[in-house]
Amino acid sequence: MAGKGFLQAGHKPSLFSAFAYFDVSFMIWVLLGPLSIIIMKDFDLSAAQKANLVALPILGGSILRLVLGFLTDRIGPKRTAQLGMLITFIPLIWGWQFAHTLSSLHYVGLLLGVAGASFSVALPLASRWYPPQYQGLAMGIAGAGNSGTVFTTLFANRIATYYGDWHVVFGFALIPIAVVFVVFSLLAKDSPNQPAPAKLIDYGRVIAKRDTWIFNLLYSVTFGGFVGMSSYLPIFFNTQYDLSPIQAGNFTTLCVIAGSFFRPVGGWLADKLGGIRMLLLLYAGVAVLLAFISTLPSLTLITVLLFAMMMLLGMGNGSVFQLVPQRFSKQIGLVTGIVGAAGGLGGYFLPKILGNVKQATDSYSTGFLILAGIAVLCIIAILAVQKSWKSSFVGEGGRANAIVPKELSA
């Protein structure tokens, strides 16, 4: 799929380091998702409170992505990543030893957002090493670190059940991040093609652009949908189908695998077919699947539907970030932080929508239909701007710095 050109380009140790950093960070970021089923046995939580618990790390990640994105441009991706991993030790130790009240667990959840903020560091670390024609694939490979979710959904509840204590899972999580910190420090290297540090006024200028908000919307659905579903599906499987914590984790793992490993495929296909065409097809597929999911069919069928939807969301992540470097080729670190934060916000609101609707109506059906409507909104937004994006891509970076998708070069 990559071809000799991609294998000969860039810096493979840094690409691997970006993947490993994102992978372990993502694993830690979503810890409260599967564990929430066991945690709620210690606290009498309503449907809305359960959703809030698993949404807090996503909110923290959304806010902190802007901070780490700013630091990435100031001190470089490598040092920012090292700082982020060191700070991540704090909520893990807190959750392991001191989180015995619901309020303290809320603080742990917010601080776990530091791990989620790794997105705005890992992708610039990888992408700055590669020429435009390989941006989609390089960022897709680095972004496939969201596969760390698989380890959480598969093993978190098993470890908690075996030891009879969910706190110990946070202690075990200290081991992989310590290992990755050492490996990352040895292998990762900042690209010599680092952009000039962004100023606060630069953020204002980028945020004021219409295309920034379009990308925010698109990524809040693809990435936000993936991380939000990854965190909330254990609760959904447990409450809707009465699965045990381990069984709920197993079914969630099946769905998460699809979204995790198809992200590079989305970036590669967007490189070949064009990001706009890919996204239109993907959002249409997601809307249809969510409409079917809203009927709440049998466990077997809904698992297949969720698997397919997570696959499309994963591919959508790669497709969105195939377009971002073309539109903002000279501001990739800055825009990555902003768009990544929007993706996190999407992941925050998804559990809140499903949890609050469940509490209000005693059913998940309306919540899934609302999500389907949001996917349709993305299609409308793309159709509204696609004609103007050709001149935008060329005007910002020039043809030498941007590969225009096929549907824009006709």
Summary of the structure (lengths in Angstrom):
residues: 410
radius of gyration: 19.9
end to end distance: 24.9
largest distance: 61.2
contacts: 1660
relative contact order: 0.16
helix: 83%
strand: 0%
